[in-house]
Amino acid sequence: LVDGLGDVFVKDESKRLGLQAFKVVGGAYAMLRFMCKRLALPMIEDHEALAEIQSKYAERFGITTFVTATDGNHGRGVAWAAKRFGQKAVVLMPKGSAPRRLQHLLDLGAQAEITDLNYDDTVEQAFQLGRDKGWVVLQDTTAPGYTEIPEWIMQGYTAMVHESLEVMQCGELPSFPSHVILQMGVGSMAAAVIGHFAALARDMPKFVVLEPNNAACGLASAKAGKLTEVTGDLETMIAGLACGVPSSIAWPILDEHADVFVSLDDKLAGNGMRLLKEHSIEAGECGGAAAGFLEYVMKSGCHKAEALRQILALGPSSTILVINTEGATDPENYDLQLTLPHAKPLEYPDLLSFEIGKAFQVASEQNAKRARTGDPSPSSK
C-alpha cells in the first residue's frame, strides 16, 4: 500500500451488511442488548433466538422509538437495526450533512432530518427529544448519567478486532500488528479497538489516533492533559469525525494507551481515498484518512513527518492494521475526490500536527530506565 513499510492490512468495512460502514456493529448490538435487558433476558448469542426476542418484546412493549444524532454512518446503523428488530428510529443530522446520507436513512424507514446545528448541538437536541417524548437515546457518546448504551456500542465495535486478527493469523506466517491506525470522532471506536487489544494480554501495538484539523478534540485533550472540548462549526470534509467532545468513557482508554494523536488536513483523506481506489478498495473520507496519513508520513520530507517516522519506528519491519471505516457514503464527494490531483507529500510541508500520548512517554521512560540498569529487554511499546 505504501512503500517503505512491511505488511499493511486493511480491514474493509465498506461492504458491512450493505451499509458501507462499521457503525452498525455497535448500534445494532446496543439496541438488541437494550431489548434483552428490558425483557430481563441475557443477551442472545445466536441469530436463531432473535425472532423469539422480537416476538416477546412486541407483545410486552410494542414499538420503541430510538433517537440519535449522526453525521451519517451511526444513524444508518441505528435505522437498519430498528427496521430489522421491528422498532422505530428518529435520526438528526448536523448542518452540512450530505443529502445522500439523509436519503440512506429515509430509505431504511427512519424519520430523519438535517438540522441547522453543529454535531455536538445536534446530539444535545437528540437528548432533549428523548427527555421530552420518552424516547430511548441510542448515542455513541456519553452524557451525564448516560454511559450504559455507549458502553454497549463500544462492545459491539470490538467485533472488528476479532475479525481482523482472525484473518491476520490464519496464514502460513501468522501476523500481529505492530501499529494500529485509528480514526477518532468522539473516540468510541478507537477506544473499543484499543481496549480489546489490551485485553489480549500480548505486547501492545503502537496506536495512532487520527482526527481532522477542525475537530481535533483528542489532540486538544492530550495537550491539555484532560478531556477537552473544541468549539466552532467543526467544518471538515471528513464528516464522520467532526466531533468536538470526546466520550467520557472512551477518553480514559485513549489517554492511557494511545501513543500519538494526529490532526490532519482534509487533503490527506482525499489522498487516501485515491490510494485505496488504486488497490480496488472503496473508501470514504473517514476510511481514506488512515491511508493518506501513512503515505504522507512515509513520503513527506517535513520535520513533523520525519519525527513521526522516528517516534513510531515505522519501516520495513512494521505490520500495520488500518480500518477502512466507510465506503462511498457520500458518492458525489467520492466521485469528486477521485478526479482531484493528488496532494503530493513532498509539495505540502504542513498537512498534519501531532501530540505525543502517555503510552509512548511511559514506554520511553521504561526503556531509558532499562538502558541505565543494563536490562536488555525493551518495553513492549
C-alpha positions as CSV (number, residue, x, y, z in Angstrom):
1,L,0.0,0.0,0.0
2,V,2.8,2.4,1.0
3,D,6.5,2.0,0.1
4,G,8.9,1.7,3.0
5,L,6.5,-0.3,5.2
6,G,6.2,-4.0,5.8
7,D,2.7,-5.6,5.6
8,V,-0.3,-3.2,5.7
9,F,-3.6,-5.0,6.4
10,V,-6.8,-3.0,5.5
11,K,-9.9,-4.1,7.4
12,D,-12.5,-3.2,4.8
13,E,-15.9,-2.2,6.4
14,S,-17.3,-0.7,3.1
15,K,-19.4,-3.8,2.5
16,R,-20.7,-4.4,6.0
17,L,-24.4,-5.5,5.7
18,G,-24.8,-3.4,2.6
19,L,-24.5,-0.2,4.8
20,Q,-21.0,0.8,3.7
21,A,-19.7,1.3,7.3
22,F,-18.7,-0.4,10.5
23,K,-21.1,1.6,12.7
24,V,-23.9,-0.9,12.5
25,V,-22.0,-3.5,14.6
26,G,-22.2,-1.1,17.5
27,G,-25.7,0.3,17.1
28,A,-27.4,-3.0,16.4
29,Y,-25.6,-4.7,19.3
30,A,-26.7,-1.9,21.7
31,M,-30.3,-1.9,20.5
32,L,-30.6,-5.7,20.8
33,R,-29.0,-5.6,24.2
34,F,-31.4,-2.9,25.3
35,M,-34.3,-5.1,24.3
36,C,-32.9,-8.1,26.0
37,K,-32.3,-6.2,29.2
38,R,-35.8,-4.8,29.2
39,L,-37.2,-8.3,28.9
40,A,-34.9,-9.4,31.8
41,L,-33.2,-11.8,29.5
42,P,-29.5,-12.4,28.8
43,M,-28.0,-11.1,25.5
44,I,-28.7,-13.7,22.8
45,E,-25.7,-15.4,21.3
46,D,-27.1,-16.7,18.0
47,H,-29.5,-15.5,15.3
48,E,-32.0,-18.3,16.0
49,A,-33.1,-16.6,19.2
50,L,-33.7,-13.2,17.5
51,A,-37.3,-14.0,16.4
52,E,-38.3,-15.0,19.9
53,I,-36.8,-11.8,21.4
54,Q,-38.7,-9.7,18.9
55,S,-41.9,-11.5,19.5
56,K,-41.7,-11.2,23.3
57,Y,-40.7,-7.6,23.1
58,A,-43.5,-6.7,20.7
59,E,-46.0,-8.5,23.0
60,R,-44.9,-6.7,26.1
61,F,-43.7,-3.3,24.9
62,G,-44.9,-2.8,21.4
63,I,-42.6,-0.5,19.4
64,T,-39.9,1.6,21.0
65,T,-38.6,4.8,19.3
66,F,-34.9,5.2,19.4
67,V,-33.5,8.6,18.7
68,T,-29.9,9.5,17.8
69,A,-27.7,12.2,16.2
70,T,-25.3,11.3,13.4
71,D,-23.1,12.5,10.6
72,G,-24.4,9.5,8.7
73,N,-23.0,6.1,9.5
74,H,-24.0,5.7,13.1
75,G,-27.6,6.8,12.3
76,R,-27.7,4.5,9.3
77,G,-26.7,1.6,11.6
78,V,-29.4,2.6,14.1
79,A,-32.0,2.9,11.3
80,W,-31.1,-0.6,10.0
81,A,-31.3,-2.1,13.4
82,A,-34.7,-0.5,14.1
83,K,-36.1,-1.9,10.9
84,R,-34.5,-5.3,11.5
85,F,-35.8,-5.6,15.1
86,G,-39.2,-4.1,14.5
87,Q,-38.6,-0.7,16.2
88,K,-38.6,2.9,15.1
89,A,-35.7,5.2,14.5
90,V,-35.6,9.0,14.6
91,V,-32.3,10.4,13.4
92,L,-31.0,14.0,13.5
93,M,-28.1,15.2,11.3
94,P,-25.9,18.3,11.7
95,K,-25.9,21.1,9.2
96,G,-23.8,20.5,6.1
97,S,-24.7,16.7,6.1
98,A,-24.7,15.2,2.6
99,P,-28.2,14.8,1.2
100,R,-27.4,11.3,0.0
101,R,-26.6,10.3,3.6
102,L,-30.0,11.6,4.6
103,Q,-31.6,9.6,1.9
104,H,-29.9,6.5,3.1
105,L,-31.8,7.0,6.4
106,L,-35.1,7.6,4.8
107,D,-34.7,4.6,2.6
108,L,-34.4,2.5,5.8
109,G,-37.7,3.8,7.2
110,A,-36.2,6.3,9.7
111,Q,-37.7,9.6,10.5
112,A,-34.7,11.8,9.7
113,E,-33.8,15.5,9.1
114,I,-30.8,17.8,8.7
115,T,-30.7,20.4,11.5
116,D,-29.1,23.9,11.4
117,L,-26.8,22.9,14.3
118,N,-23.2,21.6,14.5
119,Y,-22.7,18.0,15.5
120,D,-22.4,18.5,19.3
121,D,-25.5,20.7,19.4
122,T,-27.4,18.1,17.3
123,V,-26.5,15.5,19.9
124,E,-28.0,17.7,22.6
125,Q,-31.1,18.1,20.6
126,A,-31.5,14.3,20.3
127,F,-31.1,14.0,24.1
128,Q,-33.8,16.7,24.6
129,L,-36.2,14.9,22.3
130,G,-35.6,11.7,24.3
131,R,-36.4,13.6,27.5
132,D,-39.5,15.4,26.1
133,K,-41.0,12.4,24.3
134,G,-39.9,9.4,26.4
135,W,-37.8,8.0,23.5
136,V,-34.7,6.0,24.1
137,V,-31.5,7.8,23.1
138,L,-29.1,5.4,21.3
139,Q,-26.0,7.6,21.0
140,D,-22.3,6.6,20.7
141,T,-21.1,9.3,23.0
142,T,-21.7,9.9,26.7
143,A,-23.6,12.5,28.7
144,P,-24.0,13.0,32.5
145,G,-25.8,9.8,33.7
146,Y,-25.7,8.2,30.3
147,T,-22.9,5.6,29.8
148,E,-24.5,2.2,29.5
149,I,-25.7,2.4,25.9
150,P,-22.4,3.9,24.7
151,E,-20.5,1.1,26.5
152,W,-22.7,-1.4,24.7
153,I,-21.9,0.3,21.4
154,M,-18.2,0.1,22.1
155,Q,-18.5,-3.6,22.9
156,G,-20.2,-4.1,19.5
157,Y,-17.3,-2.4,17.8
158,T,-14.8,-5.0,19.1
159,A,-16.1,-7.5,16.6
160,M,-13.8,-5.7,14.1
161,V,-10.7,-6.6,16.1
162,H,-11.7,-10.2,16.4
163,E,-12.4,-10.4,12.6
164,S,-9.1,-8.7,11.7
165,L,-6.9,-10.9,13.9
166,E,-8.6,-14.0,12.6
167,V,-7.6,-13.1,9.1
168,M,-4.1,-11.9,10.1
169,Q,-3.3,-15.1,12.0
170,C,-4.8,-17.7,9.6
171,G,-2.0,-17.8,7.0
172,E,1.2,-19.7,6.8
173,L,3.0,-16.8,8.6
174,P,0.6,-15.5,11.2
175,S,0.8,-11.8,11.8
176,F,0.1,-9.5,14.7
177,P,0.1,-5.7,14.2
178,S,3.0,-3.6,15.4
179,H,0.9,-0.5,14.7
180,V,-2.8,0.2,14.5
181,I,-4.1,3.4,12.9
182,L,-7.5,4.6,14.3
183,Q,-9.9,7.3,13.3
184,M,-11.5,9.4,16.1
185,G,-14.7,11.3,16.3
186,V,-15.8,11.0,19.9
187,G,-13.3,8.2,20.3
188,S,-15.7,5.3,20.9
189,M,-14.4,3.1,18.0
190,A,-10.7,3.9,18.7
191,A,-11.1,3.2,22.4
192,A,-13.1,0.0,21.8
193,V,-10.3,-1.3,19.5
194,I,-7.5,-0.4,21.9
195,G,-9.4,-1.8,24.8
196,H,-9.8,-5.1,23.0
197,F,-6.1,-5.3,22.2
198,A,-5.3,-4.5,25.9
199,A,-7.5,-7.5,27.0
200,L,-5.5,-9.9,24.8
201,A,-2.5,-10.0,27.3
202,R,0.0,-9.6,24.5
203,D,2.5,-6.9,23.6
204,M,0.5,-3.9,22.7
205,P,0.8,-2.3,19.2
206,K,1.6,1.3,18.9
207,F,-1.7,3.2,18.5
208,V,-2.1,6.3,16.3
209,V,-5.3,8.3,16.7
210,L,-6.4,10.5,13.7
211,E,-8.7,13.5,13.6
212,P,-9.5,16.4,11.3
213,N,-7.8,19.7,12.0
214,N,-11.0,21.5,12.8
215,A,-12.4,18.8,15.1
216,A,-9.3,17.5,17.0
217,C,-10.8,17.1,20.4
218,G,-8.5,14.1,21.2
219,L,-5.3,16.1,20.4
220,A,-6.6,19.0,22.4
221,S,-7.3,16.7,25.3
222,A,-3.9,15.1,25.1
223,K,-2.3,18.5,25.0
224,A,-4.3,19.8,28.0
225,G,-3.9,16.6,30.0
226,K,-7.6,16.3,30.5
227,L,-10.8,15.8,28.5
228,T,-11.2,19.0,26.4
229,E,-13.9,20.3,24.1
230,V,-13.2,22.1,20.8
231,T,-15.8,24.5,19.6
232,G,-16.9,26.1,16.3
233,D,-18.6,24.7,13.3
234,L,-16.2,21.7,13.2
235,E,-16.2,22.1,9.4
236,T,-14.3,19.3,7.6
237,M,-14.8,17.1,4.6
238,I,-14.2,14.1,7.0
239,A,-17.8,14.5,8.3
240,G,-17.9,11.3,10.3
241,L,-15.1,12.7,12.5
242,A,-16.5,16.2,13.0
243,C,-17.0,15.9,16.8
244,G,-15.9,18.4,19.4
245,V,-16.2,16.5,22.6
246,P,-14.6,13.1,23.4
247,S,-16.7,10.4,25.0
248,S,-16.1,10.4,28.8
249,I,-15.8,6.5,28.8
250,A,-13.6,6.5,25.7
251,W,-11.2,9.2,26.7
252,P,-9.5,7.4,29.7
253,I,-8.7,4.4,27.4
254,L,-7.2,6.7,24.8
255,D,-5.4,8.8,27.3
256,E,-3.7,5.7,28.8
257,H,-2.9,3.7,25.6
258,A,-2.7,6.0,22.6
259,D,0.9,6.7,21.5
260,V,0.3,9.7,19.2
261,F,-2.7,11.9,18.5
262,V,-2.6,13.4,15.0
263,S,-4.8,16.1,13.4
264,L,-5.0,16.0,9.6
265,D,-5.7,18.3,6.7
266,D,-8.6,17.1,4.6
267,K,-6.3,16.7,1.7
268,L,-4.8,13.6,3.3
269,A,-8.2,12.0,3.4
270,G,-8.6,12.6,-0.3
271,N,-5.2,11.2,-0.9
272,G,-6.1,8.1,1.0
273,M,-9.4,7.7,-0.9
274,R,-7.5,7.7,-4.2
275,L,-4.7,5.5,-2.9
276,L,-7.1,2.8,-1.7
277,K,-9.1,3.0,-5.0
278,E,-5.8,2.0,-6.8
279,H,-6.0,-1.2,-4.7
280,S,-9.7,-1.8,-5.5
281,I,-10.9,-0.6,-2.1
282,E,-13.8,1.9,-1.9
283,A,-13.0,4.3,0.9
284,G,-15.0,7.3,2.0
285,E,-13.5,10.3,3.8
286,C,-13.1,8.7,7.2
287,G,-11.7,5.5,5.6
288,G,-9.3,7.3,3.5
289,A,-7.7,9.3,6.4
290,A,-5.6,6.4,7.6
291,A,-4.1,5.5,4.2
292,G,-3.5,9.2,3.5
293,F,-1.7,9.6,6.8
294,L,0.6,6.6,6.2
295,E,1.6,7.8,2.7
296,Y,2.3,11.3,4.0
297,V,4.4,10.2,6.9
298,M,6.5,7.8,4.8
299,K,6.9,10.2,1.8
300,S,6.9,13.7,3.1
301,G,10.2,15.4,4.0
302,C,8.6,17.8,6.5
303,H,10.0,17.7,10.0
304,K,6.7,16.6,11.6
305,A,6.5,13.5,9.3
306,E,10.2,12.7,9.9
307,A,9.6,13.0,13.6
308,L,6.6,10.7,13.5
309,R,8.5,8.1,11.4
310,Q,11.1,8.0,14.2
311,I,8.7,8.2,17.1
312,L,6.6,5.3,15.8
313,A,9.6,3.4,14.4
314,L,7.8,2.9,11.0
315,G,9.7,0.9,8.5
316,P,10.1,-2.3,6.6
317,S,9.5,-4.4,9.7
318,S,6.3,-2.7,10.6
319,T,3.0,-4.7,10.4
320,I,0.2,-2.2,10.2
321,L,-3.6,-2.6,10.7
322,V,-5.7,0.1,9.1
323,I,-9.5,0.2,9.3
324,N,-11.4,1.4,6.2
325,T,-14.3,2.6,8.3
326,E,-16.6,3.5,5.5
327,G,-17.2,3.3,1.8
328,A,-18.5,6.0,-0.5
329,T,-21.4,7.0,1.7
330,D,-21.3,10.4,0.0
331,P,-21.0,9.3,-3.6
332,E,-20.9,12.8,-5.0
333,N,-17.9,13.8,-3.0
334,Y,-16.3,10.4,-3.6
335,D,-16.5,10.9,-7.3
336,L,-15.1,14.4,-7.0
337,Q,-12.2,13.3,-4.8
338,L,-11.2,10.6,-7.4
339,T,-10.9,13.3,-10.1
340,L,-8.8,15.7,-8.0
341,P,-5.0,15.7,-8.3
342,H,-3.0,14.0,-5.6
343,A,-1.7,16.4,-2.9
344,K,1.9,15.2,-3.3
345,P,3.5,14.8,0.2
346,L,6.8,16.5,-0.9
347,E,4.9,19.6,-2.1
348,Y,2.8,20.1,1.0
349,P,5.0,20.5,4.1
350,D,2.4,21.1,6.8
351,L,-0.6,18.8,6.5
352,L,-0.6,17.4,10.0
353,S,0.1,18.2,13.6
354,F,0.6,15.8,16.5
355,E,0.8,15.4,20.2
356,I,2.7,12.5,22.0
357,G,0.4,10.3,24.1
358,K,1.1,9.0,27.6
359,A,1.7,5.4,26.4
360,F,4.7,6.5,24.3
361,Q,6.0,8.7,27.1
362,V,5.8,5.8,29.6
363,A,7.4,3.3,27.2
364,S,10.3,5.8,26.5
365,E,10.9,6.2,30.3
366,Q,10.8,2.5,30.8
367,N,13.3,1.9,28.0
368,A,15.6,4.7,29.3
369,K,15.5,3.1,32.8
370,R,16.4,-0.3,31.4
371,A,19.3,1.2,29.5
372,R,20.6,2.7,32.7
373,T,20.3,-0.6,34.6
374,G,21.6,-2.7,31.8
375,D,18.3,-4.6,31.3
376,P,18.3,-5.6,27.6
377,S,14.6,-6.2,27.3
378,P,12.8,-3.3,25.7
379,S,9.3,-2.1,26.5
380,S,6.5,-3.7,24.5
381,K,5.9,-0.3,23.0
